Amino acid sequence: MSVPSTLLTLLWSANALFMLGVGAMKASGSLRHHLSPLCGLLELLGALSLLLSATRGFGGAASPSNFAGLGYGLCLAGLGVIISTPKRNSVVCWAVAAANVFLS
């Protein structure tokens, strides 16, 4: 079963904006986890890379797919930091990780 490209684009954009917001919250230390600033920085950089790929990079200097791959990799690395701790039972972390893998 194939997902229509408009729906996929909408999901992709929503995921990038969600990761941007959550990454900013974690990076600022708003969440009470000792690894949140590191995780948040990775997620924030990943989300910015995803949004940069949506705008076609730096005027075509680099391929948008390179930015997307980097973005998903950074987001998954940030989620991996949290999942590798006792917070690994969080359904939200696993759901976002699954969404990133599906959308990548």
N, CA, C and O of each residue as an XYZ file, in Angstrom:
416
protein
N       0.849     -1.180      0.000
C       0.000      0.000      0.000
C       0.889      1.237      0.000
O       1.816      1.341      0.804
N       0.618      2.137     -0.867
C       1.436      3.338     -0.960
C       0.706      4.520     -0.329
O      -0.518      4.631     -0.395
N       1.489      5.389      0.279
C       0.939      6.577      0.920
C       0.976      7.724     -0.086
O       2.014      7.960     -0.703
N      -0.140      8.446     -0.265
C      -0.142      9.577     -1.199
C       0.935     10.598     -0.829
O       1.177     10.847      0.352
N       1.571     11.179     -1.824
C       2.702     12.080     -1.571
C       2.297     13.320     -0.775
O       3.102     13.825      0.008
N       1.075     13.824     -0.951
C       0.656     14.990     -0.171
C       0.543     14.649      1.305
O       0.942     15.436      2.164
N      -0.001     13.473      1.597
C      -0.111     13.051      2.985
C       1.280     12.824      3.575
O       1.537     13.182      4.724
N       2.155     12.241      2.802
C       3.518     11.990      3.266
C       4.250     13.306      3.536
O       4.987     13.415      4.516
N       4.055     14.285      2.688
C       4.672     15.592      2.887
C       4.130     16.264      4.140
O       4.885     16.878      4.894
N       2.835     16.151      4.364
C       2.215     16.723      5.556
C       2.753     16.049      6.814
O       3.097     16.726      7.783
N       2.827     14.731      6.804
C       3.370     13.994      7.955
C       4.826     14.360      8.193
O       5.248     14.543      9.335
N       5.586     14.464      7.121
C       6.998     14.790      7.218
C       7.198     16.173      7.842
O       8.048     16.349      8.714
N       6.410     17.151      7.390
C       6.511     18.520      7.923
C       6.085     18.578      9.382
O       6.729     19.243     10.193
N       5.010     17.888      9.716
C       4.542     17.863     11.104
C       5.588     17.226     12.009
O       5.819     17.696     13.123
N       6.219     16.162     11.536
C       7.261     15.503     12.322
C       8.439     16.446     12.548
O       8.964     16.522     13.658
N       8.857     17.162     11.511
C       9.991     18.088     11.631
C       9.675     19.205     12.623
O      10.524     19.561     13.440
N       8.468     19.758     12.562
C       8.085     20.823     13.487
C       7.964     20.303     14.917
O       8.343     20.994     15.862
N       7.441     19.092     15.080
C       7.345     18.480     16.411
C       8.737     18.282     16.994
O       8.980     18.610     18.156
N       9.656     17.742     16.184
C      11.015     17.503     16.662
C      11.715     18.826     16.983
O      12.526     18.886     17.908
N      11.414     19.868     16.240
C      11.996     21.183     16.492
C      11.541     21.702     17.861
O      12.355     22.173     18.655
N      10.242     21.612     18.126
C       9.709     22.089     19.406
C      10.205     21.287     20.590
O      10.621     21.854     21.601
N      10.162     19.975     20.471
C      10.609     19.114     21.572
C      12.111     19.255     21.771
O      12.586     19.300     22.905
N      12.862     19.326     20.670
C      14.305     19.499     20.777
C      14.668     20.803     21.474
O      15.590     20.834     22.289
N      13.956     21.872     21.163
C      14.217     23.162     21.805
C      13.902     23.101     23.298
O      14.644     23.647     24.114
N      12.793     22.433     23.657
C      12.451     22.288     25.078
C      13.513     21.497     25.828
O      13.936     21.887     26.917
N      13.940     20.387     25.241
C      14.946     19.556     25.903
C      16.278     20.273     25.989
O      16.939     20.221     27.027
N      16.688     20.946     24.915
C      17.979     21.638     24.895
C      18.029     22.769     25.915
O      19.089     23.075     26.460
N      16.879     23.390     26.170
C      16.838     24.485     27.147
C      16.806     23.974     28.582
O      16.897     24.765     29.521
N      16.678     22.674     28.760
C      16.654     22.104     30.109
C      15.280     22.091     30.733
O      15.163     21.946     31.949
N      14.230     22.239     29.936
C      12.867     22.266     30.468
C      12.403     20.914     31.003
O      11.515     20.855     31.854
N      12.990     19.843     30.517
C      12.584     18.510     30.972
C      13.556     18.017     32.032
O      14.747     18.322     31.975
N      13.053     17.254     33.002
C      13.844     16.867     34.155
C      14.620     15.573     33.942
O      14.527     14.662     34.765
N      15.351     15.476     32.902
C      16.177     14.297     32.651
C      17.606     14.776     32.465
O      17.841     15.758     31.760
N      18.560     14.101     33.085
C      19.932     14.602     33.061
C      20.565     14.581     31.664
O      21.540     15.295     31.430
N      20.042     13.791     30.748
C      20.564     13.763     29.385
C      19.721     14.579     28.402
O      19.992     14.578     27.201
N      18.708     15.268     28.907
C      17.830     16.042     28.023
C      18.551     17.119     27.222
O      18.244     17.284     26.042
N      19.496     17.864     27.803
C      20.166     18.879     26.976
C      20.924     18.290     25.784
O      20.891     18.857     24.692
N      21.595     17.172     25.980
C      22.301     16.521     24.872
C      21.320     15.998     23.836
O      21.486     16.225     22.638
N      20.308     15.304     24.302
C      19.280     14.766     23.411
C      18.582     15.892     22.657
O      18.351     15.793     21.452
N      18.249     16.958     23.370
C      17.569     18.091     22.759
C      18.404     18.765     21.692
O      17.880     19.171     20.655
N      19.705     18.888     21.936
C      20.579     19.496     20.941
C      20.616     18.655     19.668
O      20.560     19.195     18.564
N      20.710     17.338     19.818
C      20.707     16.458     18.643
C      19.387     16.549     17.885
O      19.374     16.637     16.658
N      18.274     16.528     18.622
C      16.961     16.610     17.984
C      16.749     17.971     17.326
O      16.173     18.054     16.241
N      17.212     19.034     17.975
C      17.066     20.376     17.419
C      17.863     20.513     16.126
O      17.350     21.033     15.135
N      19.107     20.053     16.127
C      19.922     20.104     14.912
C      19.318     19.228     13.812
O      19.332     19.597     12.637
N      18.790     18.072     14.201
C      18.146     17.191     13.228
C      16.918     17.825     12.607
O      16.717     17.746     11.395
N      16.097     18.452     13.433
C      14.882     19.099     12.918
C      15.228     20.276     12.022
O      14.573     20.490     11.002
N      16.252     21.043     12.388
C      16.675     22.151     11.528
C      17.186     21.626     10.187
O      16.945     22.234      9.144
N      17.882     20.511     10.219
C      18.363     19.905      8.981
C      17.194     19.417      8.126
O      17.224     19.546      6.902
N      16.171     18.859      8.762
C      14.985     18.420      8.026
C      14.273     19.608      7.381
O      13.850     19.531      6.228
N      14.143     20.704      8.127
C      13.495     21.888      7.564
C      14.353     22.505      6.459
O      13.823     23.042      5.486
N      15.659     22.429      6.606
C      16.552     22.929      5.566
C      16.409     22.105      4.292
O      16.493     22.643      3.187
N      16.196     20.814      4.443
C      16.011     19.983      3.252
C      14.693     20.317      2.558
O      14.573     20.160      1.343
N      13.709     20.774      3.323
C      12.428     21.149      2.725
C      12.555     22.418      1.896
O      11.806     22.620      0.941
N      13.505     23.272      2.262
C      13.708     24.509      1.512
C      14.765     24.339      0.429
O      15.245     25.316     -0.146
N      15.116     23.104      0.163
C      16.059     22.746     -0.898
C      17.495     23.170     -0.606
O      18.243     23.526     -1.516
N      17.873     23.128      0.673
C      19.270     23.375      1.026
C      19.681     24.823      0.845
O      18.851     25.731      0.894
N      20.950     25.022      0.639
C      21.503     26.361      0.463
C      21.491     26.739     -1.008
O      22.544     26.783     -1.645
N      20.342     27.006     -1.541
C      20.230     27.429     -2.921
C      20.718     26.389     -3.912
O      21.260     26.737     -4.961
N      20.532     25.119     -3.591
C      20.935     24.062     -4.501
C      22.390     23.649     -4.365
O      22.870     22.831     -5.149
N      23.116     24.205     -3.369
C      24.529     23.864     -3.203
C      24.709     22.427     -2.729
O      25.727     21.798     -3.017
N      23.750     21.923     -2.024
C      23.812     20.546     -1.541
C      22.457     19.893     -1.783
O      21.430     20.568     -1.845
N      22.472     18.599     -1.914
C      21.242     17.865     -2.201
C      20.314     17.875     -0.987
O      20.768     17.631      0.131
N      19.020     18.154     -1.185
C      18.069     18.113     -0.074
C      18.022     16.748      0.599
O      17.788     16.662      1.805
N      18.242     15.679     -0.163
C      18.193     14.353      0.457
C      19.347     14.156      1.433
O      19.225     13.385      2.385
N      20.478     14.850      1.206
C      21.580     14.774      2.168
C      21.188     15.402      3.495
O      21.495     14.864      4.558
N      20.507     16.547      3.431
C      20.050     17.199      4.656
C      18.989     16.346      5.355
O      18.977     16.261      6.583
N      18.112     15.725      4.598
C      17.079     14.881      5.194
C      17.705     13.677      5.887
O      17.312     13.335      7.002
N      18.663     13.037      5.247
C      19.333     11.891      5.872
C      20.061     12.286      7.140
O      20.006     11.569      8.139
N      20.741     13.417      7.110
C      21.433     13.925      8.295
C      20.422     14.250      9.395
O      20.644     13.942     10.566
N      19.314     14.875      9.006
C      18.290     15.257      9.979
C      17.692     14.052     10.682
O      17.594     14.032     11.909
N      17.291     13.046      9.911
C      16.718     11.846     10.537
C      17.749     11.125     11.387
O      17.419     10.591     12.446
N      18.998     11.106     10.929
C      20.051     10.466     11.716
C      20.263     11.150     13.055
O      20.401     10.484     14.080
N      20.291     12.491     13.051
C      20.467     13.240     14.298
C      19.266     13.077     15.225
O      19.431     12.923     16.435
N      18.059     13.112     14.660
C      16.854     12.916     15.487
C      16.848     11.534     16.128
O      16.534     11.393     17.310
N      17.195     10.524     15.352
C      17.232      9.165     15.907
C      18.340      9.005     16.925
O      18.177      8.271     17.900
N      19.470      9.678     16.722
C      20.552      9.624     17.718
C      20.093     10.253     19.033
O      20.362      9.721     20.109
N      19.401     11.386     18.939
C      18.875     12.028     20.143
C      17.860     11.158     20.858
O      17.886     11.046     22.083
N      16.965     10.541     20.099
C      15.989      9.633     20.706
C      16.676      8.399     21.278
O      16.248      7.867     22.302
N      17.732      7.946     20.625
C      18.477      6.793     21.127
C      19.129      7.065     22.465
O      19.237      6.169     23.302
N      19.566      8.304     22.674
C      20.155      8.674     23.964
C      19.116      8.497     25.067
O      19.421      7.940     26.122
N      17.902      8.963     24.832
C      16.851      8.855     25.849
C      16.380      7.408     26.003
O      16.167      6.937     27.120
N      16.220      6.712     24.889
C      15.721      5.332     24.948
C      16.723      4.410     25.651
O      16.330      3.390     26.217
N      18.008      4.759     25.618
C      19.018      3.914     26.256
C      19.079      4.105     27.773
O      19.872      3.446     28.446
N      18.263      4.982     28.307
C      18.229      5.235     29.755
C      16.983      4.571     30.354
O      16.192      3.976     29.623
N      16.804      4.665     31.666
C      15.592      4.081     32.272
C      14.281      4.659     31.737
O      13.220      4.081     31.974
N      14.329      5.785     31.022
C      13.114      6.365     30.429
C      12.686      5.596     29.183
O      11.740      5.999     28.506
N      13.367      4.501     28.871
C      13.083      3.754     27.639
C      11.667      3.192     27.578
O      11.235      2.731     26.521
N      10.946      3.222     28.678
C       9.565      2.732     28.673
C       8.581      3.765     28.146
O       7.386      3.484     28.049
N       9.063      4.956     27.803
C       8.189      6.011     27.321
C       7.642      5.661     25.937
O       8.402      5.484     24.985
N       6.335      5.565     25.840
C       5.681      5.245     24.578
C       5.906      6.370     23.562
O       6.009      6.114     22.363
N       5.982      7.608     24.043
C       6.165      8.743     23.147
C       7.512      8.648     22.433
O       7.585      8.851     21.221
N       8.579      8.340     23.173
C       9.906      8.222     22.550
C       9.910      7.141     21.474
O      10.442      7.352     20.384
N       9.324      5.995     21.771
C       9.290      4.900     20.798
C       8.427      5.252     19.595
O       8.768      4.899     18.466
N       7.304      5.948     19.822
C       6.433      6.332     18.713
C       7.125      7.335     17.789
O       7.013      7.232     16.568
N       7.830      8.294     18.361
C       8.537      9.279     17.547
C       9.694      8.615     16.803
O       9.948      8.944     15.644
N      10.387      7.697     17.441
C      11.464      6.959     16.776
C      10.911      6.159     15.595
O      11.505      6.139     14.517
N       9.781      5.506     15.806
C       9.154      4.728     14.721
C       8.720      5.642     13.580
O       8.881      5.293     12.411
N       8.168      6.813     13.913
C       7.753      7.767     12.881
C       8.958      8.246     12.067
O       8.882      8.376     10.845
N      10.070      8.506     12.762
C      11.266      8.947     12.050
C      11.797      7.860     11.112
O      12.216      8.149      9.992
N      11.776      6.629     11.573
C      12.230      5.533     10.717
C      11.291      5.372      9.520
O      11.747      5.165      8.395
N       9.977      5.467      9.760
C       9.005      5.326      8.680
C       9.140      6.439      7.650
O       9.057      6.184      6.448
N       9.348      7.664      8.107
C       9.400      8.806      7.204
C      10.756      8.977      6.510
O      10.858      9.686      5.509
N      11.777      8.334      7.035
C      13.113      8.524      6.433
C      13.259      7.791      5.124
O      14.317      7.851      4.497
